[in-house]
């Protein structure tokens, strides 16, 4: 006879199926939400869930039940018998209380001295150079070469260049700046070879045939995306514990990676966390991480920061806005440059995250600017005198941060 234990008032068999989790995710410990009990009102919880985090109310109907004084959150989507986590709402004064968190809002920082030249004093900023470089680019698939006598475009090396410029410039403005990586090497100690069994199990759990080719491609994604970003998340959440994380990326238009050619789109957008699909919320760890972000109310800080930084970046880069169709990303305010999208980095970094996607690397002009390298001063590019692309990128972010913290402190 199967053994049973009591859970949320229900009997649960000891042969519970494995939790349904994201790639290399960990089954959540729902008791970690206990310190958030009675810290958020029903009205604010529902507003954040429906306005930013869920694509539509239908996406979470069978996963989150909103009651008058609490939210019941399914603990394991593929085994409802495990029960529900009971998150009680705050009813005092009709206002939410401060939530436990390691990051500081502008109002938590000391006031600035008049005309201070160090408006970022007291801030800890983590800068995350997206992807990896060096000998690892072939595992990351964010590199290409067009033309015989040209420099290969390597996103992981380009983001690291921008990150080091930001480290220098933001430090001069008073911030404590820490990069999640300082070299082209990965942060994770996992490798494609060590992830074969995890890839096989992941495919089986999703009822996919674990062919050798599919195992290889899944293990590659697990290394370059899942394991690498989760390792950076562990570093950020447990050691750096910043007030803000800046995730640096360069964009690219869709193409056949085996035959790279120039594409015409070139644009800019910034991302905050949100726009979860029903499938994503069915992953137990993803659902837990979404609830954690709601309870910490990072949305307000991410949106306010992104709104100001985006406008400064548009002025620096002179790029038009990119637009989503409302499926993978959705608009949450009237700024066409700012979108909500659920990505691993902006979900598992437990602080406000601004995720950058400027410049399409496979656009002819951007490719030419990458060939110019990190030059000093200005150079004429298509009849316009421009900074090097890395300094321009960093200057847009820096100007936005200065404007935001001068206004808010």
N, C-alpha and C positions, 0 to 999 in steps of 0.2 A: 504494500500500500504506500502511495506517495506521501511524504511528510508535508505538513502545511504549517504556515506561520501567519500570524495576524498582521494585516497591513491595511491601514485606512478603513478598518472595520470590515475587511473582506478576507476570505481565505485564499491563499496563493500557493500554488503547487511548487515544490522544490525544483521541478524540471522546467522552470520558466525559460522560454526561448531567449537567445542572446538579444540584448537591446538593439534596437535599430538606430545606428549612429552614423555620423559622417565619416569620410575617409580618415583613418587613424585617430578618430575621436575617442573619448572616454565616457563611459556611462556616467551620467551626472549623479552627484550626491545632493538630493533635493533639500537636505537639512541645511545646506549652505545658504539657503534663502531665509532661514529662520531670523537672522538679525534684521531683515527687512519687514518683518511683520508690523502691520499698522503704521507704515511710514508713507504710504501713498493712498490718496483718495480714490474712490471708485471712478469718479469723473475723469481724473487725470490718467489713470490706468487705461480706461477705455479710449480716451482721446489719443494717447500715444500709440496704442495697439492698432487702432483703426486708421489714424491719420498717416502714420509713417511706417510702421513695422509690418503689418499684414497688407497684402495686395487688395484683399477684400474680406469682409466678415465671414464669407463662406469658407475661406481658407482655414480657419481655426475652429469651426463649429463643433467638431467632435474631439477637439484637443483642449480647449479652454472654455469653461463654462462661467460666465459672469453672473454672479448673484448680487443681491442688494448689499451685502456686507463682506463679500469675499469673492475670490476667483479660485475655481477648482481647476488644477492643471494636471493633465494626464501624465503619469510618471513614465510609462512605457507604452509607446503607441502600438506595438505589435502584441501586447499582452495587457489588455485593460484590467484584468483581474488584480494586477499589482496595485491598483488604486490611484488616488488623486492627491496631489499636494494642495493643501488648504492654505491659500494666501489671504490673510485677513486685511481688509482695507482700513485706512484711518478714517475715523468719524468725528474726531475732535476738531472743532473750529472750522471744518470744511476746507482745511489747508493741509497739504502734504508736509511731512517733516523731512529734515535733512537725512539722506540715506548714507549708510557706511560706504566709504570710498577712500582711495589713497590719493586722488588727484584734487587739486585746488582750483576753484573758480576765480575769476578776476576779483570778485568781492571778498575773497578770502585772503588776498594779498595786501600788503601794506600800501597805503596811498602813495602815489608818486610825488616826488618833489616837483615844484613848478619848473618847467623847461628841462626836466631831467633828460640826460643823454643816454640813460639806461632804462628804457621803458619796460624791458623784459626781466628786470631784476627780481629774483625770487622764484622764477619759473624754472622748472625742469622740463626740457623738451627732448623727446626721443625722435630721432630721424631714422626712418626705415628705408634704406635704398633697395628698391624692389629688384627681385631676381638675383642672379649670381653671374660671375664672369670668368675670365681666365680659361683654364682647361675645362671648366664645368659648363660652358655655354652650350655644348652639344647635348647636355642632359636637360637643359632649361628651355631650349627651342625659342629663344628670344634673340636671334641673331640672323643676319643675312648679309650678302655681298652682291652689289649690282655694279658691273663694270670691271674691267680687267685690272686697272691700276688705281683701285680705290681702297679706302680703309673699310674693313668689315664693321658694320653697325652692330654693336653689342649693348643691349639695353642695360644689363646688370652692371656693366662698367660705366655707362653714362650716368645712371642714377647715383652711383658711388661718387662720381665727380661732383654732381650737384650737392650731395650730402656733405661733402667735405667743405665746399664753399659755404653752405649754411652753418656748419659747425663753427667756422671762423667768424662769419658775420653776425650770427645770433649771439655768440659769446661776447663779442664787443658791445652788444646792446644789453648785456647783463644776464642772459640766460645761461643755465647749466645745460649743455647740449651733449647728448650721448647717442652714438650711432648703434644700431642693432648689429651692424657688421662693419669692419674697417678694412677688409680685404675682399678679394674676389672669391674666397673660399666659402663654402656653405657653413651655416651655423650648426645644422643638424649633424649628428654623428652617423645617422642612417645612410645607407647607400641603396641603389637599385637592387643589388644582389641580396641585401639583407631584408628586403621587403617583399620577396616573392610569395611567401606564405600568407602575409597580410593581404596581398593583392588577390590571391586565390580565395581566401575566406570572404573578402569583401564582395567579390563577384558572385560567389555562391549564395550569399545572404540576399543578394538582389536578383536571384534566379536567373543569372547569366551563365552561359557555358564558359568555364575557365580555360579557354584555349591558350596555347603557349603565347600566341601573338597578343591576345587581350591581357594576359597576365603581365607581359612585358610592358605594354603601354600603360597599364594601370599602376604598376610599380614605379614607372618613370614619373607619372603624375604625383604619386604618393611622395616620392623623394623631392621633386622640384617645387611642389606646391604645398601639400599637406604637412609633411614632416618638417620642411624648412620653415614654413610660416608658424607652425605650432611651436617650434623650438625658439623662434624669435619672440612669440607670445609669452612663453615661460620666462624668458630673460626679461622682457618688459614688465610683466605683471609681478614678478617676485623680486627682481633685483633693481631695475631702473625706477620703476613706479613713477612715471612722469605725469605731469599735469596735462600733457598734450602729446599726441603722436602724429608725425607727418609721414605719410606713406608716399614715396616718390616713384613714379612710373612715367614711361613714354608710351604713347598710344601707337596703333598701327591699323590701317584699313585691312579688311579681310582680303586674302589672296591665296594663291597656290604657293605654299612655302617652298616647293621643289623648283619652281620657276619664278623667282622674285622679279617683279617689274614695278615701275612707279604707278601709284594710284593717285587720283585727283583729290580726294577729301583731305582736309587739314583742319583740325579744330581743337577745342579745349573744353574740358568739363571737370568738375570736382564732385566727389562722392562722399556721402555720409551713410551710415549703416541703416538699412531698412528694406522695404519691398520684399518680404519673405513670401515665398510660394507655399502652398499647402504641403507639397512634397518636402520642402526644406524643413518646415515646422514639424513634420512627422519624425524627423531625426531627433531622438531624445536629447542629445547634447546641444544641437542647434536650437531647439525650443528653449532649453534651459538658458543658453547664452543670450537669446533674445530677451527673455524675461529679466535676466540680470541687467541688461542695458536699459530696459524700461524702468526698472526700480532705481537705477542710479541716475536716471534722467539726463543721460549724456546727449540726447537729441538736441536740447536747447543750446548747449555749448557748441556742438558740432555745426549746427545750422548757422548760428550767429557768426562763428569764425569763418566758415566756408563762404558765407554771403559776402563778407568784406574782402577776404583774400581773393575770391574769384574775380571781383571787379578790378582789383589791383593787377591781377595776372592778365586780365584781358587788355588792360592798358599797356602792360609790358610786352606781351606776346603779339598783340594785334590779331588774335585768332578769333574766328566766329565760334558760336556755341555748337556743341553736339547735342542731339536730341534722341532720347529713348522713345520707344513706342508704348511704354507703360507696362511692359511685361517684365523684362529684366531690371528695369529701373523706372522710378516714378518721380514726378515733380512734387515737392512739398512746400514750395513757396513761389513767389513770382520772379525769381532769378533763374533765367534760362540756362545758366552755367552750372547750377547746383542740382544734383539728383540723389535720390536714395537708392541704394543697391546693397544687397547682401553679399559681401565677400568675406573670405576667411579672415583676412587681416583686420578689416574694420569690425569684425564680430568678436574675435578672441583677444584683442587688445582691450583690456578693461579700463579704458579712459577715453576721453574725446579723441576721435581720429578724423583727420582730414586726409582724404585719398585723392591724389592728383593724377590726372590723365591729360596732359597737354601734348601737342605736337604729334603728328602722324609720321613715324619714322620712314615709312615708304612713300612719302610725298617728295617730289623732286627737290623742292627748296629746302626741306628739312634735311634730306640726305646730303645736300651740298653744304649746309651749315655744319653738320657733323664732320664732314671732311676738313673743314677749316680748323677744327680743334678748339682748344682753350686759349685764344689769343687775347692780349691786353687791349683796352680801349675799344674803338669802334672800327668796323670795316663796312665797306659798301656791299650790300647784298640786294641784288635786283633793284638797284637805284636808291636803296634806303640804307643809311648808316645804322648798323646794329651792333649790340654787344654780342660776345660769343654766346651760343645758345644755352650753355650751362649757367653762366652768370645771369643771363636774362631770366631764366627759370627761377633761380634762387632769389633774385631781386624782387620778383613779383610776390613770392611768399613772404619775404622779409618786410616789404612795404605793407602788406596786408596785416601781418602780426603787429607791427608797430602801430598802425591805425587802430586796430581792435583794442589793444591793451591800453593805449592812451585814452580811448573813449570810455572803457569799462572800469578802469582802476580809480 
